[in-house]
């Protein structure tokens, strides 16, 4: 009998040639397992040693040795990978890879890109937080960002960090658009316990 993904509203079954891989739950890492279960949101349910979740519920940067800018052949999860893509609505998504409102790339951060402010409004308000793209044109600075956020991945053109991960000294608020000061590196994170002693080279 083919394996079935345990995620809510997911009907994907294990089948050759689909490009979908299946993954067991991290029972050997309780804190990471807790993160998985929190995101899966299944009440009164605990996974068994044979429970599987498919690769459609992980972002591309959760997999080893793949470039997240392209849809990869998903096989091996990174040590700190957490499933984040789910359909909790009453209707199944047309595609599990459908475009979504981009979210902050920091581990555990749920902040999403806010709608554009209407500058023609009588009293336009600034967004509650600003977003900042990765310094991909400055490799040494980019490496500092990735080390600070404990993520080893290749940011794409939509990847960003929200202003919650920078100190006030890192931000230039003198203009209508909040900008990062030169050389600013994110330093404000709330890492789960399983990442406390992890580092990115």
C-alpha positions in Angstrom: 0.0 0.0 0.0 1.5 3.4 -1.0 2.5 5.8 1.8 0.2 8.8 2.4 1.2 12.2 3.7 -0.2 12.9 7.2 -0.6 16.6 6.6 -4.2 18.0 6.8 -5.9 18.3 3.4 -2.9 16.7 1.6 -3.8 13.8 -0.7 -0.4 13.2 -2.1 0.6 9.5 -2.1 4.0 8.0 -2.6 4.5 7.3 -6.3 7.5 7.1 -8.6 8.1 9.9 -11.0 6.3 12.6 -9.1 9.4 14.3 -7.8 7.8 14.2 -4.3 9.8 12.7 -1.4 8.5 11.5 1.9 10.1 12.1 5.3 9.8 10.6 8.8 9.3 12.7 11.9 12.4 13.7 13.9 11.7 11.6 17.0 15.4 11.8 18.1 15.1 15.6 18.4 12.2 16.4 20.7 12.3 20.2 20.3 12.4 20.0 16.5 9.5 17.4 16.7 7.5 19.9 18.7 8.0 22.5 16.0 6.8 20.1 13.3 3.7 19.2 15.3 2.9 22.8 16.1 2.9 23.6 12.4 0.9 20.6 11.3 -1.9 21.5 13.7 -3.5 18.1 14.1 -5.5 17.9 17.3 -5.4 14.8 19.5 -2.8 13.2 17.2 0.7 11.9 17.6 2.9 10.6 14.8 4.0 6.9 14.8 7.4 5.7 13.6 5.8 5.0 10.2 4.1 8.4 9.8 5.4 10.4 6.8 5.1 14.0 5.6 5.8 14.8 1.9 8.2 17.4 0.5 5.4 19.6 -0.7 5.2 21.0 2.9 8.8 22.3 3.0 10.3 25.3 1.3 13.1 24.5 -1.2 15.8 25.8 1.1 14.9 23.1 3.6 16.7 20.5 1.4 20.4 19.9 1.2 22.5 20.6 -1.8 19.8 22.3 -3.8 19.4 25.8 -5.2 16.1 27.2 -3.9 15.8 29.5 -6.9 14.7 26.5 -8.9 12.2 23.8 -8.2 14.6 21.0 -7.1 14.3 17.2 -6.9 13.6 17.2 -3.2 15.2 14.4 -1.3 17.2 15.0 1.9 16.1 17.5 4.6 18.5 19.8 6.3 19.0 19.1 10.1 16.9 22.1 11.1 14.1 21.8 8.4 10.6 22.5 9.6 7.5 22.1 7.4 5.6 25.4 6.9 3.4 25.0 3.8 -0.1 23.8 4.6 -3.6 24.2 3.4 -5.9 24.6 6.4 -8.8 26.0 4.4 -11.9 24.0 3.4 -10.8 23.9 -0.2 -7.7 22.1 -1.4 -5.1 24.4 -3.0 -5.0 24.2 -6.8 -1.2 23.7 -6.3 0.9 23.2 -3.2 3.5 25.3 -4.9 1.1 28.2 -5.6 2.5 31.7 -5.0 2.0 33.0 -1.5 2.6 36.3 0.2 6.3 36.1 1.0 7.2 35.8 4.7 10.3 36.7 6.6 13.2 34.3 6.1 14.2 34.2 9.8 13.5 30.9 11.5 10.3 31.0 13.5 9.3 34.4 12.2 5.8 34.5 10.8 5.8 38.1 9.6 4.7 38.6 6.0 5.3 41.3 3.5 2.7 43.9 4.1 0.5 45.5 1.5 1.8 48.6 -0.2 1.0 51.8 1.6 -1.4 54.1 -0.3 0.7 57.3 -0.7 -2.3 59.1 -2.1 -4.3 58.7 1.1 -4.9 61.8 3.0 -2.8 60.6 6.0 -0.7 57.8 4.7 0.7 55.6 7.4 4.0 53.9 7.5 3.9 50.1 7.7 4.3 48.6 11.2 7.6 47.1 10.1 9.9 47.4 7.1 11.4 44.6 5.0 15.0 44.4 3.9 16.4 42.3 1.0 19.5 40.2 1.4 22.8 41.9 0.4 23.5 39.4 -2.4 25.8 41.8 -4.2 28.1 41.8 -1.1 29.1 38.2 -0.4 31.1 38.9 2.9 28.1 40.8 4.3 25.6 38.2 3.1 27.6 35.5 4.9 27.4 37.5 8.1 23.6 37.7 7.7 23.3 33.9 7.1 25.6 33.2 10.1 23.6 35.5 12.4 20.2 33.9 11.4 21.7 30.3 11.5 20.5 29.5 8.0 22.6 28.1 5.2 20.7 28.8 2.0 20.8 30.9 -1.2 18.3 33.8 -0.9 16.2 34.4 -4.0 14.8 37.7 -5.2 11.8 37.5 -2.9 13.8 36.6 0.3 13.9 39.2 3.0 14.2 39.9 6.7 11.8 42.1 8.5 12.9 45.0 10.7 12.1 43.0 13.9 15.5 41.4 13.5 17.5 44.6 13.5 18.3 47.0 16.3 17.2 50.7 16.2 20.9 51.6 15.4 20.7 49.5 12.2 17.7 51.4 10.8 17.7 54.8 9.1 14.2 56.3 9.7 14.9 59.8 8.3 13.1 59.1 5.0 9.7 57.9 4.2 11.2 54.5 3.4 13.1 52.9 6.3 16.5 51.8 5.1 19.3 49.8 6.6 22.5 51.6 7.5 25.6 50.5 5.6 27.0 47.2 6.9 24.0 46.5 9.2 23.8 42.8 10.3 20.6 41.3 11.8 21.1 40.3 15.5 17.6 40.0 17.0 16.3 36.4 16.8 14.3 34.1 19.0 15.8 30.7 18.1 14.2 27.5 19.3 16.2 25.4 21.8 17.4 22.9 19.1 19.3 25.6 17.3 20.9 27.1 20.4 24.3 25.5 19.8 24.2 25.4 16.0 26.2 27.6 13.7 26.7 28.3 10.0 30.2 28.2 8.7 
